[in-house]
Amino acid sequence: MARLIAGLDWSSTPLGARQSWPSSLCCVVRLVLASPCPLVVLWGREGTMLYNDAYAVFAGSRHPFLLGKPVELGWPEVAAFNRHVVDTCLAGGALSYKDKE
């Protein structure tokens, strides 16, 4: 995933060119890429998706389409859920889904 992220033309996404990314985003991406667990970052109002190798497996045939896309476009069948996640987090809230069915 690190190579795909490095090779993507981010200037055509809401995140803009990688050189202009805030250090906080760069740090989060490094942490996500190092994890063996499936992790995705939903960055900004659009929930632009960046994820690791384990999440790519989880995404199945949607990978690599999801990379750099708004989460609602990538997962339209759960768009309302993902909009709630993004809005809650941007408002400073926290979410927990441990042991939820």
N, CA, C and O atoms as a GROMACS GRO file, in nm:
protein
  404
    1MET      N    1   0.083  -0.120   0.000
    1MET     CA    2   0.000   0.000   0.000
    1MET      C    3   0.086   0.125   0.000
    1MET      O    4   0.050   0.227  -0.059
    2ALA      N    5   0.200   0.118   0.065
    2ALA     CA    6   0.287   0.236   0.069
    2ALA      C    7   0.323   0.280  -0.072
    2ALA      O    8   0.325   0.399  -0.101
    3ARG      N    9   0.352   0.184  -0.160
    3ARG     CA   10   0.386   0.219  -0.299
    3ARG      C   11   0.266   0.279  -0.372
    3ARG      O   12   0.281   0.375  -0.447
    4LEU      N   13   0.149   0.222  -0.351
    4LEU     CA   14   0.029   0.276  -0.416
    4LEU      C   15   0.001   0.418  -0.368
    4LEU      O   16  -0.031   0.506  -0.448
    5ILE      N   17   0.014   0.440  -0.239
    5ILE     CA   18  -0.009   0.574  -0.184
    5ILE      C   19   0.094   0.671  -0.240
    5ILE      O   20   0.059   0.784  -0.277
    6ALA      N   21   0.219   0.629  -0.247
    6ALA     CA   22   0.325   0.716  -0.299
    6ALA      C   23   0.305   0.745  -0.447
    6ALA      O   24   0.342   0.853  -0.494
    7GLY      N   25   0.248   0.650  -0.522
    7GLY     CA   26   0.234   0.667  -0.665
    7GLY      C   27   0.106   0.733  -0.712
    7GLY      O   28   0.095   0.769  -0.829
    8LEU      N   29   0.010   0.751  -0.623
    8LEU     CA   30  -0.118   0.810  -0.662
    8LEU      C   31  -0.106   0.960  -0.683
    8LEU      O   32  -0.034   1.028  -0.609
    9ASP      N   33  -0.175   1.012  -0.784
    9ASP     CA   34  -0.179   1.157  -0.807
    9ASP      C   35  -0.281   1.218  -0.711
    9ASP      O   36  -0.398   1.232  -0.744
   10TRP      N   37  -0.235   1.253  -0.593
   10TRP     CA   38  -0.323   1.305  -0.489
   10TRP      C   39  -0.372   1.445  -0.521
   10TRP      O   40  -0.468   1.492  -0.460
   11SER      N   41  -0.309   1.513  -0.615
   11SER     CA   42  -0.354   1.649  -0.649
   11SER      C   43  -0.494   1.648  -0.708
   11SER      O   44  -0.562   1.751  -0.709
   12SER      N   45  -0.539   1.532  -0.757
   12SER     CA   46  -0.675   1.523  -0.812
   12SER      C   47  -0.777   1.480  -0.706
   12SER      O   48  -0.892   1.451  -0.739
   13THR      N   49  -0.736   1.476  -0.580
   13THR     CA   50  -0.825   1.438  -0.470
   13THR      C   51  -0.843   1.558  -0.377
   13THR      O   52  -0.769   1.656  -0.388
   14PRO      N   53  -0.940   1.551  -0.286
   14PRO     CA   54  -0.957   1.661  -0.189
   14PRO      C   55  -0.834   1.685  -0.101
   14PRO      O   56  -0.819   1.793  -0.044
   15LEU      N   57  -0.745   1.585  -0.090
   15LEU     CA   58  -0.626   1.601  -0.006
   15LEU      C   59  -0.519   1.688  -0.070
   15LEU      O   60  -0.436   1.746   0.000
   16GLY      N   61  -0.520   1.697  -0.201
   16GLY     CA   62  -0.418   1.775  -0.269
   16GLY      C   63  -0.286   1.699  -0.275
   16GLY      O   64  -0.275   1.586  -0.228
   17ALA      N   65  -0.186   1.763  -0.332
   17ALA     CA   66  -0.054   1.701  -0.350
   17ALA      C   67   0.004   1.656  -0.215
   17ALA      O   68  -0.013   1.725  -0.114
   18ARG      N   69   0.070   1.542  -0.216
   18ARG     CA   70   0.127   1.487  -0.091
   18ARG      C   71   0.221   1.585  -0.022
   18ARG      O   72   0.229   1.588   0.100
   19GLN      N   73   0.291   1.665  -0.099
   19GLN     CA   74   0.385   1.761  -0.041
   19GLN      C   75   0.314   1.865   0.045
   19GLN      O   76   0.377   1.927   0.131
   20SER      N   77   0.185   1.884   0.023
   20SER     CA   78   0.110   1.984   0.099
   20SER      C   79   0.032   1.924   0.216
   20SER      O   80  -0.037   1.997   0.288
   21TRP      N   81   0.042   1.793   0.237
   21TRP     CA   82  -0.031   1.730   0.346
   21TRP      C   83   0.022   1.779   0.481
   21TRP      O   84   0.143   1.798   0.496
   22PRO      N   85  -0.066   1.798   0.577
   22PRO     CA   86  -0.019   1.836   0.712
   22PRO      C   87   0.060   1.720   0.774
   22PRO      O   88   0.040   1.604   0.740
   23SER      N   89   0.149   1.755   0.864
   23SER     CA   90   0.231   1.652   0.928
   23SER      C   91   0.144   1.552   1.005
   23SER      O   92   0.181   1.435   1.017
   24SER      N   93   0.030   1.596   1.056
   24SER     CA   94  -0.059   1.504   1.129
   24SER      C   95  -0.111   1.394   1.037
   24SER      O   96  -0.120   1.278   1.079
   25LEU      N   97  -0.145   1.427   0.914
   25LEU     CA   98  -0.192   1.326   0.819
   25LEU      C   99  -0.078   1.231   0.784
   25LEU      O  100  -0.098   1.109   0.780
   26CYS      N  101   0.039   1.283   0.758
   26CYS     CA  102   0.154   1.198   0.726
   26CYS      C  103   0.184   1.101   0.839
   26CYS      O  104   0.214   0.984   0.814
   27CYS      N  105   0.176   1.148   0.961
   27CYS     CA  106   0.202   1.063   1.078
   27CYS      C  107   0.097   0.953   1.090
   27CYS      O  108   0.131   0.837   1.114
   28VAL      N  109  -0.028   0.988   1.073
   28VAL     CA  110  -0.136   0.889   1.082
   28VAL      C  111  -0.121   0.784   0.972
   28VAL      O  112  -0.140   0.665   0.998
   29VAL      N  113  -0.088   0.825   0.852
   29VAL     CA  114  -0.072   0.730   0.742
   29VAL      C  115   0.043   0.634   0.772
   29VAL      O  116   0.030   0.514   0.748
   30ARG      N  117   0.153   0.683   0.825
   30ARG     CA  118   0.265   0.594   0.862
   30ARG      C  119   0.221   0.492   0.967
   30ARG      O  120   0.257   0.374   0.958
   31LEU      N  121   0.146   0.536   1.066
   31LEU     CA  122   0.098   0.444   1.170
   31LEU      C  123   0.004   0.338   1.112
   31LEU      O  124   0.016   0.220   1.144
   32VAL      N  125  -0.087   0.380   1.027
   32VAL     CA  126  -0.182   0.288   0.965
   32VAL      C  127  -0.108   0.185   0.880
   32VAL      O  128  -0.138   0.066   0.887
   33LEU      N  129  -0.013   0.230   0.800
   33LEU     CA  130   0.060   0.139   0.712
   33LEU      C  131   0.140   0.035   0.791
   33LEU      O  132   0.160  -0.076   0.742
   34ALA      N  133   0.183   0.069   0.910
   34ALA     CA  134   0.263  -0.023   0.991
   34ALA      C  135   0.179  -0.127   1.065
   34ALA      O  136   0.234  -0.223   1.118
   35SER      N  137   0.050  -0.109   1.068
   35SER     CA  138  -0.036  -0.200   1.145
   35SER      C  139  -0.071  -0.326   1.066
   35SER      O  140  -0.097  -0.319   0.946
   36PRO      N  141  -0.071  -0.442   1.134
   36PRO     CA  142  -0.116  -0.564   1.068
   36PRO      C  143  -0.269  -0.576   1.065
   36PRO      O  144  -0.323  -0.661   0.995
   37CYS      N  145  -0.338  -0.492   1.141
   37CYS     CA  146  -0.484  -0.493   1.146
   37CYS      C  147  -0.540  -0.407   1.034
   37CYS      O  148  -0.477  -0.309   0.995
   38PRO      N  149  -0.658  -0.442   0.981
   38PRO     CA  150  -0.718  -0.359   0.877
   38PRO      C  151  -0.756  -0.222   0.934
   38PRO      O  152  -0.839  -0.212   1.024
   39LEU      N  153  -0.694  -0.118   0.879
   39LEU     CA  154  -0.721   0.019   0.923
   39LEU      C  155  -0.742   0.109   0.803
   39LEU      O  156  -0.676   0.095   0.700
   40VAL      N  157  -0.834   0.203   0.819
   40VAL     CA  158  -0.860   0.303   0.716
   40VAL      C  159  -0.867   0.440   0.783
   40VAL      O  160  -0.918   0.454   0.894
   41VAL      N  161  -0.813   0.539   0.713
   41VAL     CA  162  -0.824   0.679   0.756
   41VAL      C  163  -0.931   0.742   0.669
   41VAL      O  164  -0.928   0.728   0.546
   42LEU      N  165  -1.024   0.812   0.731
   42LEU     CA  166  -1.125   0.891   0.659
   42LEU      C  167  -1.092   1.036   0.688
   42LEU      O  168  -1.126   1.088   0.794
   43TRP      N  169  -1.024   1.102   0.594
   43TRP     CA  170  -0.969   1.235   0.620
   43TRP      C  171  -1.057   1.344   0.561
   43TRP      O  172  -1.098   1.338   0.445
   44GLY      N  173  -1.085   1.443   0.643
   44GLY     CA  174  -1.159   1.560   0.596
   44GLY      C  175  -1.308   1.536   0.586
   44GLY      O  176  -1.357   1.426   0.613
   45ARG      N  177  -1.378   1.639   0.547
   45ARG     CA  178  -1.524   1.635   0.535
   45ARG      C  179  -1.571   1.524   0.441
   45ARG      O  180  -1.675   1.463   0.463
   46GLU      N  181  -1.493   1.500   0.336
   46GLU     CA  182  -1.530   1.398   0.237
   46GLU      C  183  -1.501   1.256   0.286
   46GLU      O  184  -1.551   1.159   0.230
   47GLY      N  185  -1.419   1.246   0.390
   47GLY     CA  186  -1.379   1.112   0.435
   47GLY      C  187  -1.292   1.044   0.331
   47GLY      O  188  -1.312   0.926   0.300
   48THR      N  189  -1.195   1.118   0.277
   48THR     CA  190  -1.105   1.061   0.177
   48THR      C  191  -1.031   0.942   0.237
   48THR      O  192  -0.973   0.952   0.345
   49MET      N  193  -1.033   0.831   0.166
   49MET     CA  194  -0.983   0.705   0.220
   49MET      C  195  -0.836   0.680   0.190
   49MET      O  196  -0.790   0.689   0.076
   50LEU      N  197  -0.762   0.649   0.297
   50LEU     CA  198  -0.625   0.597   0.290
   50LEU      C  199  -0.623   0.475   0.381
   50LEU      O  200  -0.678   0.479   0.491
   51TYR      N  201  -0.561   0.367   0.338
   51TYR     CA  202  -0.569   0.244   0.416
   51TYR      C  203  -0.445   0.158   0.397
   51TYR      O  204  -0.359   0.185   0.314
   52ASN      N  205  -0.440   0.052   0.479
   52ASN     CA  206  -0.323  -0.035   0.478
   52ASN      C  207  -0.350  -0.165   0.400
   52ASN      O  208  -0.459  -0.186   0.348
   53ASP      N  209  -0.247  -0.250   0.396
   53ASP     CA  210  -0.258  -0.376   0.322
   53ASP      C  211  -0.370  -0.465   0.374
   53ASP      O  212  -0.442  -0.526   0.294
   54ALA      N  213  -0.386  -0.473   0.504
   54ALA     CA  214  -0.491  -0.558   0.561
   54ALA      C  215  -0.630  -0.507   0.523
   54ALA      O  216  -0.721  -0.586   0.499
   55TYR      N  217  -0.648  -0.374   0.517
   55TYR     CA  218  -0.777  -0.319   0.475
   55TYR      C  219  -0.800  -0.345   0.326
   55TYR      O  220  -0.914  -0.364   0.284
   56ALA      N  221  -0.694  -0.346   0.247
   56ALA     CA  222  -0.707  -0.376   0.104
   56ALA      C  223  -0.765  -0.516   0.085
   56ALA      O  224  -0.847  -0.538  -0.004
   57VAL      N  225  -0.723  -0.611   0.169
   57VAL     CA  226  -0.779  -0.746   0.164
   57VAL      C  227  -0.927  -0.742   0.201
   57VAL      O  228  -1.010  -0.803   0.134
   58PHE      N  229  -0.960  -0.669   0.308
   58PHE     CA  230  -1.099  -0.653   0.351
   58PHE      C  231  -1.184  -0.591   0.240
   58PHE      O  232  -1.298  -0.632   0.219
   59ALA      N  233  -1.129  -0.494   0.168
   59ALA     CA  234  -1.203  -0.423   0.063
   59ALA      C  235  -1.229  -0.511  -0.059
   59ALA      O  236  -1.319  -0.481  -0.137
   60GLY      N  237  -1.153  -0.615  -0.075
   60GLY     CA  238  -1.174  -0.708  -0.186
   60GLY      C  239  -1.164  -0.640  -0.322
   60GLY      O  240  -1.068  -0.569  -0.350
   61SER      N  241  -1.264  -0.662  -0.405
   61SER     CA  242  -1.261  -0.610  -0.542
   61SER      C  243  -1.274  -0.458  -0.550
   61SER      O  244  -1.255  -0.400  -0.657
   62ARG      N  245  -1.306  -0.392  -0.439
   62ARG     CA  246  -1.314  -0.246  -0.439
   62ARG      C  247  -1.175  -0.182  -0.434
   62ARG      O  248  -1.159  -0.063  -0.464
   63HIS      N  249  -1.076  -0.262  -0.396
   63HIS     CA  250  -0.938  -0.214  -0.395
   63HIS      C  251  -0.880  -0.234  -0.534
   63HIS      O  252  -0.901  -0.340  -0.592
   64PRO      N  253  -0.810  -0.139  -0.589
   64PRO     CA  254  -0.760  -0.013  -0.534
   64PRO      C  255  -0.850   0.108  -0.559
   64PRO      O  256  -0.811   0.221  -0.529
   65PHE      N  257  -0.970   0.084  -0.613
   65PHE     CA  258  -1.060   0.197  -0.642
   65PHE      C  259  -1.081   0.287  -0.521
   65PHE      O  260  -1.089   0.409  -0.536
   66LEU      N  261  -1.090   0.229  -0.402
   66LEU     CA  262  -1.120   0.307  -0.281
   66LEU      C  263  -1.013   0.410  -0.246
   66LEU      O  264  -1.045   0.514  -0.188
   67LEU      N  265  -0.890   0.383  -0.280
   67LEU     CA  266  -0.779   0.469  -0.238
   67LEU      C  267  -0.796   0.610  -0.294
   67LEU      O  268  -0.801   0.631  -0.415
   68GLY      N  269  -0.804   0.707  -0.202
   68GLY     CA  270  -0.818   0.847  -0.241
   68GLY      C  271  -0.961   0.891  -0.272
   68GLY      O  272  -0.984   1.005  -0.310
   69LYS      N  273  -1.055   0.799  -0.255
   69LYS     CA  274  -1.195   0.831  -0.284
   69LYS      C  275  -1.270   0.868  -0.157
   69LYS      O  276  -1.232   0.824  -0.048
   70PRO      N  277  -1.376   0.949  -0.169
   70PRO     CA  278  -1.462   0.975  -0.054
   70PRO      C  279  -1.530   0.845  -0.010
   70PRO      O  280  -1.571   0.764  -0.093
   71VAL      N  281  -1.539   0.826   0.119
   71VAL     CA  282  -1.591   0.701   0.173
   71VAL      C  283  -1.734   0.673   0.126
   71VAL      O  284  -1.770   0.557   0.104
   72GLU      N  285  -1.815   0.775   0.110
   72GLU     CA  286  -1.954   0.753   0.067
   72GLU      C  287  -1.961   0.704  -0.077
   72GLU      O  288  -2.054   0.632  -0.114
   73LEU      N  289  -1.864   0.741  -0.158
   73LEU     CA  290  -1.857   0.691  -0.296
   73LEU      C  291  -1.807   0.546  -0.297
   73LEU      O  292  -1.854   0.464  -0.376
   74GLY      N  293  -1.711   0.517  -0.211
   74GLY     CA  294  -1.653   0.384  -0.208
   74GLY      C  295  -1.743   0.278  -0.148
   74GLY      O  296  -1.741   0.162  -0.190
   75TRP      N  297  -1.822   0.317  -0.049
   75TRP     CA  298  -1.913   0.224   0.020
   75TRP      C  299  -2.055   0.284   0.021
   75TRP      O  300  -2.105   0.319   0.128
   76PRO      N  301  -2.120   0.296  -0.096
   76PRO     CA  302  -2.251   0.363  -0.102
   76PRO      C  303  -2.360   0.293  -0.022
   76PRO      O  304  -2.455   0.358   0.024
   77GLU      N  305  -2.349   0.161  -0.005
   77GLU     CA  306  -2.454   0.088   0.068
   77GLU      C  307  -2.453   0.118   0.217
   77GLU      O  308  -2.550   0.088   0.286
   78VAL      N  309  -2.347   0.177   0.267
   78VAL     CA  310  -2.340   0.217   0.408
   78VAL      C  311  -2.302   0.365   0.419
   78VAL      O  312  -2.236   0.407   0.514
   79ALA      N  313  -2.346   0.443   0.321
   79ALA     CA  314  -2.310   0.585   0.316
   79ALA      C  315  -2.359   0.661   0.438
   79ALA      O  316  -2.286   0.744   0.492
   80ALA      N  317  -2.480   0.635   0.483
   80ALA     CA  318  -2.534   0.708   0.600
   80ALA      C  319  -2.452   0.677   0.725
   80ALA      O  320  -2.424   0.768   0.804
   81PHE      N  321  -2.414   0.553   0.743
   81PHE     CA  322  -2.330   0.515   0.857
   81PHE      C  323  -2.196   0.589   0.852
   81PHE      O  324  -2.152   0.647   0.951
   82ASN      N  325  -2.131   0.586   0.736
   82ASN     CA  326  -2.001   0.652   0.722
   82ASN      C  327  -2.012   0.804   0.735
   82ASN      O  328  -1.920   0.867   0.786
   83ARG      N  329  -2.121   0.863   0.689
   83ARG     CA  330  -2.140   1.007   0.706
   83ARG      C  331  -2.149   1.039   0.854
   83ARG      O  332  -2.093   1.139   0.900
   84HIS      N  333  -2.220   0.956   0.930
   84HIS     CA  334  -2.230   0.974   1.075
   84HIS      C  335  -2.092   0.966   1.140
   84HIS      O  336  -2.059   1.047   1.227
   85VAL      N  337  -2.012   0.868   1.100
   85VAL     CA  338  -1.876   0.852   1.155
   85VAL      C  339  -1.794   0.978   1.128
   85VAL      O  340  -1.734   1.033   1.221
   86VAL      N  341  -1.790   1.023   1.004
   86VAL     CA  342  -1.710   1.140   0.969
   86VAL      C  343  -1.760   1.264   1.043
   86VAL      O  344  -1.680   1.337   1.102
   87ASP      N  345  -1.890   1.287   1.040
   87ASP     CA  346  -1.945   1.407   1.106
   87ASP      C  347  -1.920   1.406   1.257
   87ASP      O  348  -1.885   1.509   1.314
   88THR      N  349  -1.937   1.291   1.320
   88THR     CA  350  -1.914   1.281   1.464
   88THR      C  351  -1.768   1.311   1.498
   88THR      O  352  -1.740   1.387   1.591
   89CYS      N  353  -1.678   1.252   1.424
   89CYS     CA  354  -1.535   1.273   1.452
   89CYS      C  355  -1.492   1.416   1.424
   89CYS      O  356  -1.414   1.473   1.500
   90LEU      N  357  -1.542   1.475   1.317
   90LEU     CA  358  -1.506   1.614   1.287
   90LEU      C  359  -1.561   1.711   1.391
   90LEU      O  360  -1.507   1.820   1.410
   91ALA      N  361  -1.668   1.671   1.458
   91ALA     CA  362  -1.726   1.754   1.565
   91ALA      C  363  -1.657   1.730   1.699
   91ALA      O  364  -1.696   1.788   1.800
   92GLY      N  365  -1.554   1.644   1.700
   92GLY     CA  366  -1.480   1.618   1.823
   92GLY      C  367  -1.533   1.502   1.904
   92GLY      O  368  -1.488   1.478   2.016
   93GLY      N  369  -1.629   1.430   1.849
   93GLY     CA  370  -1.687   1.317   1.920
   93GLY      C  371  -1.604   1.191   1.906
   93GLY      O  372  -1.505   1.187   1.833
   94ALA      N  373  -1.647   1.089   1.977
   94ALA     CA  374  -1.581   0.959   1.971
   94ALA      C  375  -1.686   0.851   1.947
   94ALA      O  376  -1.802   0.865   1.988
   95LEU      N  377  -1.645   0.746   1.882
   95LEU     CA  378  -1.735   0.634   1.853
   95LEU      C  379  -1.671   0.505   1.900
   95LEU      O  380  -1.548   0.490   1.895
   96SER      N  381  -1.752   0.411   1.945
   96SER     CA  382  -1.703   0.279   1.983
   96SER      C  383  -1.802   0.175   1.935
   96SER      O  384  -1.923   0.186   1.959
   97TYR      N  385  -1.751   0.074   1.867
   97TYR     CA  386  -1.837  -0.031   1.814
   97TYR      C  387  -1.795  -0.169   1.862
   97TYR      O  388  -1.822  -0.268   1.795
   98LYS      N  389  -1.729  -0.177   1.975
   98LYS     CA  390  -1.682  -0.304   2.028
   98LYS      C  391  -1.800  -0.397   2.056
   98LYS      O  392  -1.898  -0.359   2.120
   99ASP      N  393  -1.789  -0.518   2.007
   99ASP     CA  394  -1.888  -0.623   2.031
   99ASP      C  395  -2.028  -0.586   1.982
   99ASP      O  396  -2.127  -0.630   2.039
  100LYS      N  397  -2.036  -0.505   1.878
  100LYS     CA  398  -2.165  -0.470   1.818
  100LYS      C  399  -2.198  -0.570   1.709
  100LYS      O  400  -2.108  -0.620   1.641
  101GLU      N  401  -2.324  -0.599   1.691
  101GLU     CA  402  -2.366  -0.688   1.584
  101GLU      C  403  -2.437  -0.611   1.478
  101GLU      O  404  -2.481  -0.668   1.378
   0.00000   0.00000   0.00000
